[in-house]
Amino acid sequence: MSPFTGSAARTSDWRHLRCEFADGVATVTLARPEKLNALTFGAYADLRDLLAELSRERSVRALVLAGEGRGFCSGGDVDEIIGATLSMDTAQLLDFNRMTGQVVRAVRECPFPVIAAVHGVAAGAGAVLALAADFRVADPSARFAFLFTRVGLSGGDMGAAYLLPRVVGLGHATRLLMLGDPVRAPEAERIGLISELTEEGHADEAARALAQRLAAGPALAYAQTKALLTAELDMPLAASVELDASTQALLMNGEDYAEFHAAFTEKRAPKWRGR
């Protein structure tokens, strides 16, 4: 995403989520605990716009997405979204569904790793948000449910039919998206939906530790790795290895590559600058 911006500075106050910044790590917390962090139209828009701002700014090196209270996110708010969409025309519905997809694209395309810290329920859109993250760190209370068919809609919502088979395989993805049955932490870990399973109540702590590790590392190398993982999902091998070669050639001209060699020669830890 281009770093060139207009006159607007970073937004300091978000209505539908809480943001904290420290040492290159952004922690974004869905903050409607009384509703299990159910998403509203405004929450979707805030997530989309926040990720765009942080992507342009280049000061954030890792992001933790968490949920306040008893769960991660219970999906779209039944009253505020499902009820409202019943009175929308097709053009309005298309605008809304495109916006939710833009949130997933923003998570996948932002130039820093995103870690979802999952405890309790991650359902519907909440499950897809976690799925879109680069890492899913969860504790034993976590349960994922892709509930779209349960409300009479396609299981392929917000890119789920694209992402889920690539994470857990077509067979598991078909079962999860068709039936909408909940997947608890042990099975989620077994099929690859969870990146790291922590002890009870430690998902947020472990996610922050991973974010700090990533923030202290070679940010440009991580950004390019993420970009290649997304871009090469649908490429033939010949195109993939050519893109890899071009990317490596550019990074070999970077400061971090030279810094590694200097640090190795001087027998010290590298001082990564993300350049």
Stockholm file with secondary structure:
# STOCKHOLM 1.0

chainA/1-275         MSPFTGSAARTSDWRHLRCEFADGVATVTLARPEKLNALTFGAYADLRDLLAELSRERSVRALVLAGEGRGFCSGGDVDEIIGATLSMDTAQLLDFNRMTGQVVRAVRECPFPVIAAVHGVAAGAGAVLALAADFRVADPSARFAFLFTRVGLSGGDMGAAYLLPRVVGLGHATRLLMLGDPVRAPEAERIGLISELTEEGHADEAARALAQRLAAGPALAYAQTKALLTAELDMPLAASVELDASTQALLMNGEDYAEFHAAFTEKRAPKWRGR
#=GR chainA/1-275 SS CCCCCCSCCCCCCCSSEEEEEETTEEEEEECCGGGTTCBCHHHHHHHHHHHHHHHHHCCCCEEEEEECTTCSBCCBCIIIIIHHHTTCCHHHHHHHHHHHHHHHHHHHHSSSCEEEEECSEEETHHHHHHHHSSEEEECTTCEEECCGGGGTSCSCCTTHHHHHHHHHCHHHHHHHHHHCCCEEHHHHHHTTSCSEECSTTCHHHHHHHHHHHHHTSCHHHHHHHHHHHHHGGGCCHHHHHHHHHHHHHHHHTSHHHHHHHHHHHTTSCCCCCCC
#=GC SS_cons         CCCCCCSCCCCCCCSSEEEEEETTEEEEEECCGGGTTCBCHHHHHHHHHHHHHHHHHCCCCEEEEEECTTCSBCCBCIIIIIHHHTTCCHHHHHHHHHHHHHHHHHHHHSSSCEEEEECSEEETHHHHHHHHSSEEEECTTCEEECCGGGGTSCSCCTTHHHHHHHHHCHHHHHHHHHHCCCEEHHHHHHTTSCSEECSTTCHHHHHHHHHHHHHTSCHHHHHHHHHHHHHGGGCCHHHHHHHHHHHHHHHHTSHHHHHHHHHHHTTSCCCCCCC
//
